[in-house]
Amino acid sequence: MRILVHDYPGHPFQVQLSRSLAGRGHDVLHVYSGSVQSPRGALLRRESDPASFSITELRLPKPVRQHSFVQRRMQEIAYGKLLAGTVDAVGPDVVLCSNTPLEAQAILMKQCRRRGVRFVFWVQDLRGIAAQRILRERIPVLGRPVGWYFVRLERSLLRKSDRIVAITEDFCPLLSRWGVPRDAVHGIHNWAPLEEIPVQARDNPWSERHGLSGKLCILYSGTLGMKHNPELLLRLAARFEADEAVRVVVVSEGAGADWLQEQKQKLGLGGLLLLPYQPFEVLAQVLGSADVLVAILEPEAGTFSVPSKVLTYLCAGRPLLLSVPPENLAVRIVMESEAGLVVAPMDGDALVRAAESLVSEPRLRDRLGRNGRAYAEANFDIEAITDRFEEVLRM
């Protein structure tokens, strides 16, 4: 098949799938946006890549204005037109679409319909539901009708898709209520590129470069967007500020990271280290530098989003500390595999207490970390995952 895989932010496991599909003889073009701030995967060609695999970056004239609704919407529509043009240029048999702004995806789907290209909607988040909740809070008067517009758009895109890959069973009841045919929905959990994130020593070149060798490190790596409350990370930094042996490290960019930088300077938090997104090539060392890996998610995001960073963390062989709604798939994975501690979202006191417990109990950290790596090794087999995607894409 000629397959176009589009993943808007350029995350690691999507491009791993594209490489795996190309390794089976398919002609695969992996497309991502170069205009959004995001942690990225291995998006440069490697010597080992098959000739049938290629990568294309689509870039707008200016970076996407994430916090300006009007400008962001215009940019996402412009991006959708770039995607439609790519379909014209490539002529794929099927498009697998992930993490794409809804209006851009609508333009892409319309072009696929025109050209008779099968369309598979890889549902990472229920973006319409998320937009409705966020806009209702940020724009009190217009937020409700604008939010409903995105919900209706998402529902329409789901109904019109030839196939749907849902990353969690939690999405299925809503899809059913929206009239999405049950036989069109295929559940495939997310994963992380296990072989590319080997367990690393805590003292490694990356940790030494950033002054973390010999320190006990509590680390957060990933986006800090509307679904995340950076105040929780600030609470952790404030709690351990007086402990010279502990460092709190946040690897992120954007508004949440900017806010943390302001608070760091205001409060004089020398133990809080803020860094931009790191190249994928050093991700294993970044995570290996940690003694505890943190993930956070707002209460209202419990069922419409699954933080993929949790799956990446599991590969690192380090204990996880989650402040995530209990109904979230990530919580179920961590609890069932005994890979970390979980507290209620927004409960800063509980988060601090759990962090104190992990800091003070090295045996507990080691046991949880081993359990997490064991879960990843048992569940992140890219060949088995590719089998399932290949079956969906052929339908």
N, C-alpha and C positions, 0 to 999 in steps of 0.2 A: 504493500500500500504506500501511497504518498500521504504522509501524515504531517499536519501542521499542529504543533503543540504550542499554545500560547499561555504563558504564566506572567501576568502583569509585573509583579515585583522581581521576578528572577530568583526564586527560592531554590535551595539545594536539591530537594528530593524530586522536584519536577524535572529538572534537567538530567538527573540520574535516570529517570524513566525514559526520557528521550534517547539517551545514549544506549540504554538497554534495548529499546525497540529497534534502533538503527543496527545494533549488533545482530539482530535476527533477520536482517536483509531488507527491512523497510527503509524507504527514503524519508528521512525525518528532518524537518526544519523546526528548530526551537526558537521561539520569538519572545522577547521581553521588552519592557519599557526602560529606557535609560534616563527617564525624566522624573522618577520618583525616588525618594530616600527609602532605602530598605536594605536589610542584610541580604547578601546575594550568594548564590552557589557558584559552582565551577563553570563559568560562562565563556571561557576561552577554549578554543579547540586544543586537543591534546594529540600528541604523536600517535597514541593508541586508538584514537577515534576512527571508526570506519569511514570510508569515503562517502557513504550515504548519509552522514550526519553533518548538519551545519547549524550555525547559530546566527540570528539576526537581532540586533538592537534597534528598536524604533525610538527615535528621540524627537521631542517637540522643540520649538525654538527656545522655550524657557522651561525651567523646572516647574513641576506641578505645584500649584498653590494649595496645599492641603487644607488650609484653614480659611480660605476665601471661597464660599459656596459658589458664587456666580462665576468667578474666574476658573475655579476647578472644573465646574460643569462644562464650560466652553472648551477647556483643554481636553477633557475626557471625550467630548464629541469629536474634536479634531483628531484625537488618537484613534477613535473608532474608524475614521476615514483612512488613516494610515494602515490599519489592520485590513480593511476591505481591499485596499490597493495591493496588499501583500497576497491576499487570496487570489486576486486577478493574476498577479505575477507568477505565483507558484502553481496554481491549479491543483490543490490537494484533493484526495479522495475523501478525507475526513479531517475535521478540526476538533481538537481536544482543548477546551478553554477553561482556564483556572484563574481565580482571583481577579477577575476583570470588572472594572466599573460598569454598571448596568447599561448606561446609555451607549458606551463604547461597544459593549457586547451586542446590543440590539442592532447596531449598524453592521457589525461583523456577521451576525446571524442572517440578516436580510441579504447580504451579499452571498452567503453560502446558499441560501434558498434560490437565489437567481441562477447560480451556477450548478445547482444539483449536488452540492457538497454536503455530506452527512455532518451533523453537528452534535458533539457530545459535551454537555455542560457538567464540568467537574466542580461540584458545589463545596467550596471551602468554608464559606460563611453565608448566612442568609442576609445578604447585604441590604435588601429592601427593609426587612424588619429592623436591622441595625439603624439604617438611615431614619426610619420613622421615629424611633425612640430618641435618637440624638437630636434630630431637628425639632422635635416637639419641645425639648428642653431649651435649645439654643435660640429658636425663633418662635416665641410663644404664639403669635397670631397666625403666621403663614406656615409654621412648622408642620401642623397637622395635615393640611391638604397636600403640601409638598411631599410629606412622608408617605401618604396614601398613594401618591403618584408612583413612587419608587416601589412600593409593595405590589401595586398592580402590574408594573413593568416586570418585576421579577417573576411574578406568577405567570405572566404571559410567556416570558422566555423559557421558563421551565416546561410549560405545556407544549411549546413548539419544538423543543429539543428532541432529536431522534433518540438519544439515550442520556441518562443522568447518572453520574457517579456521585454518591453521597458519602461523605467521610465519616458520618456517624449515623446510627440508627435513630438518634434523637430528631433528625430532620424529617423522618418518614411520616409521622402523623400529620404534620403541617402540609407536606407535599400531597398527601392523600386528600386532605380537606380542600386543597386548591385544585383538585381535579387532575392531578398528574397521574397518568396510568401506572399502576403498580408494577407491571412487567417492564416498564421503561427504566425503573430505578434499580441501580446496582450498588450495593454497599461495599466500599473498599476503604478501610482505614488508612489514614496517612502513616508515614514511616519517616525514617531518616537514613541517609546514606552511610550505613554502618561501617563499611570497609574504609570509608574516607575519614572516619572519626575514631581512630584507635585510642585506647586508653593511654594517657600520657602521665609522666611523672609531674608532681606538683612544681618542682623546681625544674623549669625548662627554659629554652631561650626566650620565649615570650614573657614569662613571669619575671625572669631576670632583667629583661629590658625595661620593665615597668616597675621595678622595685618591690616585687611581691614575693620574692624568694624568702622563705623562712617565716612568712606571715600566714595567718589563717584567713582565708579569703572567702567572702560571701559575694557571689557574683550574679548579676542579671545581664543577659545578653539578648537583644532583640528590639522590636519596635516598642515605642511608648506612645500609643495613639489614644483615641477616644475610649477604647475599651480598657485602658490601664490607668491606674491611679498612682502617679509617682510619689505621692505623699507617703505611701507605705515604704518605699525604698528610703525616703528621707528619715522615717522613723527608725529603720534599722541602722542607718549611718549615725544618727544621734545617739542611739543606745550604746554603740560600741566605740564612740569617739574617744573615750578616755582609756580604752584598752589598746595599748601600743602594738599588741600582737595581732590585732584583727584589722582587716581592711574590707570595706564595702566597695565593690567595683561595679559600675554600670557602663555597659557598652551599647550605646544607642545614639540616635540623632533625632532632630525635630523638636517640636514644642515641649514635649515632656522632658527631654534631656536639657533643653535651654532653661526650663524652670528649675531643674535640679542644680544647674550651674549657678543660677542667681541665689538660690537658697544656700548653697555651699559657701559662697562668698559672704553672704549676709550673716550666717551662723558660725563661720570660721571652722568648717568641718574638714580638717586636714586628713582625716582617715577615709574620706569619700573620694574615690578616684573615678573620674568621668572620661570616657574615651569614645571616639567615633566608631562606626562600624568597622570591623576588621576584615581583611581579605579572607576568603574561604580557605585559602591554603594554610592559614594559621589557626583556623577555628578549633582544631583538636587541642592545640596548645593553650588557647584561651580558656576552653572549658576545663582542661587538665589542671590549670592554675588554681581552680576553685576547690574549696573544701565543702561548700554548699552552693547549690544552684537554685535561684529563685524564679518563680513565675507568678504573675498576678493577672487577675481578670475581674472586671466589674460585675456586680450581681446581675444586672440586666442582660449581660452577654452570655449567661450560662448555657443556653440552648442554641444560640445562633452562631457560636464561634467555638472552635477548638484550638487552643494555642499550640501550634506545631513545634515551638521551641521546647516544649516538654519532651517530645519524642527525640529531638536532637540531644537534649540533656541526658536522656537515658543511655545513649551510646558512650558517654564520657566516663561512666563508672563512678559517679559522684551522687551523694544523696540530694534529693529534691525537697524544696520547701515551697509549697503552693498556697497562695491566697486566691482561691478559685471557687466558684459556686459548686456545691456538692453534686448537682445534677449533670455536671460537665463530664464528657467522656475522659478527659485527661485525668480527672480525679479518680474515676473508676480504675483506670489503668494503673495509676500510682498506688492506690490502696490495695488492689488485688495482687499486684506484683511485690508489694511491700518495699517500694523504692524510695519512699520519702514520707514527710509529714505534711498534713493538709489542715489548713485553718479556714474559717469562714472569710469570704471577701469583705474588705473594709474593716476588719477587726484588727487594728494595728497592735493592740495589746497582745492578742493571741499570736500574732505573727512574731512579735519580739520574743515572747516566751518560747515559742517553738525554735527560733533561732538560737536562743540561749541554751536550750537543751542539746541541739546539734553541736554547738561550739564546745560544750563541756563534755561530750561523750564521743570520743574518737572511735570506740568499738561500734557504736550505733551508726556512725557515719560510714564506716567501712562496710558494715552489713547491708545497709540500704543501698549503697553504691554498687555493690556486687549484684544485688537483686535487680537493680535497674539495667545493668549491662546484660544480665542473663535474659531479661525480658526482650531487650533489643535483638540479641542474637537469635532468639527463638521466633521472632515475629517480623524481622526486617529483611527477609530474603528477597532480594530484588528479582531473582528469576521467577519465583512463585507469584510475586506481585505483577510482573510483566505478563505472565500467563493470563491473569485476570483482566488486565487492561486490553490485551490483545484480543481476547474474546469479545469484550464490549465494542472495540473499535471495528471489528469485522462484521458486526450485526447490521 
